[in-house]
Amino acid sequence: MSISHASDAPWDNASADIILRSSDGPYFKADRLLLIRAFQAFEDMFSCAEIGVSEEQETKDGCIVIELSESSDTVERLLRLIYCMNTRLDDLDSAAMLDLCVALDKYCVKFYPRAVLDRFTALADKEPELVYIHACRLRLYEVARAAATASLRVPRLFGTVSLSELNISARQYHALVAYRTDCLEKAVGIVKDFAWMGKLKPTPPGLHSDRSCDACYKTGPRAWLDPVRLDLALLLCTTCAIRLLNFIT
């Protein structure tokens, strides 16, 4: 059994009015008001006449003690997020982020902190399939879209995901596969048809002063020049155009 002990500052503040005890022993002194503003579960809990279901509610230093099933690391990250402290999430892997987000979801967080969404989105570049699974579970649609986009670089979908982690509905799996198929068809169409490239440049010939030279990047009057194919013309300044003509003739 873990030995209960106080956490370091700032979670030992004497002005706190509630104590959260983690599963591995350390307890954190916090403020009810901030917990209420961040979590619907704590708002519902504190709105009741009494906290807990036992006959005698545990107290310490005049504060009610609430037992939590999360580890001290997760509890401290939760508190740092709602206290708007400098919470470093850059070193957390997808498993640690999942533990944090499960806790946020468990206590019915009223809004997901931007730091959490940004970290999950960054992890999508390395583990797109796993992040997509977690995002679908947590209903983080912004992260799910980022993970779906990152999955386009993965040749074999869910090939590296273990069976224990492959927790996804048929609807969510179908949505990802349909998105990847649609992107593949569009990419193949672009490779086979070059007509879209002509829309990126004005119709030659003519002089243009709103773009720089494609060769030397200087400003000034320029003209489209291509002695072979008009649809692949270059926008060149006078000097570069003369050099090109001299070179090919």
N, C-alpha and C positions, 0 to 999 in steps of 0.2 A: 504494500500500500504506500502511495506517495505521501511524503510529509508536507503538510501545508505550511507555506511561509510567504511572507510579503515580497512583492516584486520591487525592483529598484525604481527610483524616480523616473518619470513623474507619477507612477502608479501607487505611490504611498502618501498621497496628499491627504492631510487631516481634514480638509474641507469637503471631501467626497462624501456622498450620502448612500452609496451602494457598493457592495463588494462582489466581484465575479471571481469564482474559484475555478481554475482550469483542472482538467482531468489528471495532470501530472503533478499537482501540488500548488504551484505559485498562485496567489490570488492578487487581483487588481482592484484598486479603489477607483471608482468611476462616478460620474454624475448622471442622475436619472434623466435630467432634461435632455442631454445629448443623446442618450440611448433612445429616448422616446422620439426625438426628431429623426433619428436615422432608421429605427427598426419598428415595424408595426407590431411585432410580437411583444416587444418590451412595453410598447404603449398599451396594448391590451392587458398585459400582466400587471402593470402598475395602476391601471384603472380599477382593478379589483380591490376589495377591502383588505385581503390578506394575500401574501405571496406564499405559494407552496400548498401542499395538501396534508402535511403532517400536523400533529397537534401542537408541536412546539417548533417555531421557526428559529433557525440558528442565527445568531447575531455576533458581531465582533466589532469592538470599538464603537458601539452604538449604531452600527450599520447592519442591515439585513444581508446575509450571505446567500448568493445564488450559485448553485452547482451547475457547471457547464461540462459537456462531454468533449469539448475541443481541447487540444493541447495548448500549453502556454504560448507557444510561438504563434498559433493561429489567433488566439484571443488578443494577444498584443497587436498583431497586424490589424485586426478588426478595429480595435480602439484607436490605433494611430490613423486609420483611414477616416473615422468619423470625427476625430479631434483635429483633422487637417494638419497632421504633423508630417515631417519628411519621411515618408514610407518608401523604402527602397524595395522594389519588386523585380528589379532587373536580374537578380540572381536566382529567382524562383523558377523551377521547372514546371512542366505541365501538371505533375502530380501535386505539388505544393499549391499551385494556383487552383486546382480543382478543390482541394481541402478548404481553401479560403473562400471560394465561391459557393461551395456547399453550405458553409457556415452563414454567409451572407443571405443565401436563399432560405436557409432554415429559420432564421430570425426575421424573415420577410423584410429585407432591406427595401427602403422606399425608393432609392435610386442607386444605380451602380456607380461607384467612383470611377472617374475617367482613368486613373492610374491602373485599375484592374483591367478595363477594356483595352487600354494601350498595350499592356503586357501580354495579354492573351493574343492580341493581333500580331505582336512581334513573334510570339511562339509559333504562329501559323506558318511562318516562312520555313521553319525547320520541321514541324510536325503538323502539317495541314489536316491530315485525316483525323488524328487524335483531337486536335483543337476543334474540328468540326463536330465531332461526337460530343465533346464537352459543351460546346456552345449550344447545340440543339437541346441537350439535357437541361441547361440552365436558361434557355430561351433568350440567349444573347444573339439576336439576329444580325447585328452589325459585325460581330466577330465571326458568325457563321458564314456571312458573305465573303469576308476577307479570307477565311480558310478555304472556301470553295474556289476562289480565284487562285490561291496558292497551290491548290491541289492539281492545277493544270500542268504543273511541272513533274507530277508523279506519274510514271508510266503505268504502274500496277496499283489500282485503287485498293486500299486497306491490306496491301500485301505484307506490310511490316507491323500491323496492329494485332496484338494478341487476342485470343478469343475472350478472355476475361474483360478486356476493355472494349470489345466490339458490342456496345450497347446502343443500338440505334434502331428506330422504327423503319418499317418498309417505306413509309411515305417520305421520311427524311433521306433515306438511301436513294429512292427514286428521284427526288429533287436534285441531288448532287449528280447522279449519273446523267440525268436529262440536261443539266447545265453543261457538263463536260462535253456531251455529245453535240450540243448546239454550238459551243465554242469551236469544237473540232471541225464541224461542217463549214462554219464561217471562215476559219483559217484556211481550209483547203480551197474554198471559193476564191479567196483573195490571192492565193498563190497561182491559181489557174487563170485568173482574169486580171489583166493589168489595166483595164479601162479606168479604174479608180485613180490611177496615178496621174492621169491627165487633168483631173479636177484640182490637183494641188497647185498648178501653175496657170497663169493667164494664157489665153489662146495666142500663140505666136502667129505671125511676126509682129514687131512693133517695139517702140521704145518704152521703157518703164523706169520710173524714178523712185518707186516706193520700196525697192528691195536692193540689197547689196549684190555685188558681183559674186557669182558662184565660185569663182576661182581665186580672186584676190580680196574679196569682201569689201572693196571700196565702194563709196557712194557716188552718185552721178548718173547720167544717162546710160542705159544699158539696153541691149537687144538680145532676142532669142537667136541662137545660132546652132544649127546642127546640119552638116552637109549630107548626112545619111538618113536619119529618121527624125521627122519633125516632132513626134510625140515624146522624144527623149531629149529635147533641146535644152541647152544650157543658157542661163541668163548671164551674159558676159558684158563687161565694160568694153569700151573701144579698144584699149590696149590689149586686153586679153583676147578679144575677138580677132585682132590682126595677127597675134602670135599663133592662135590656133589655125587660122587660114594658111599662114606661112608654113606651119608644121605639116599640114596634111597635103599641101601642094608642092 
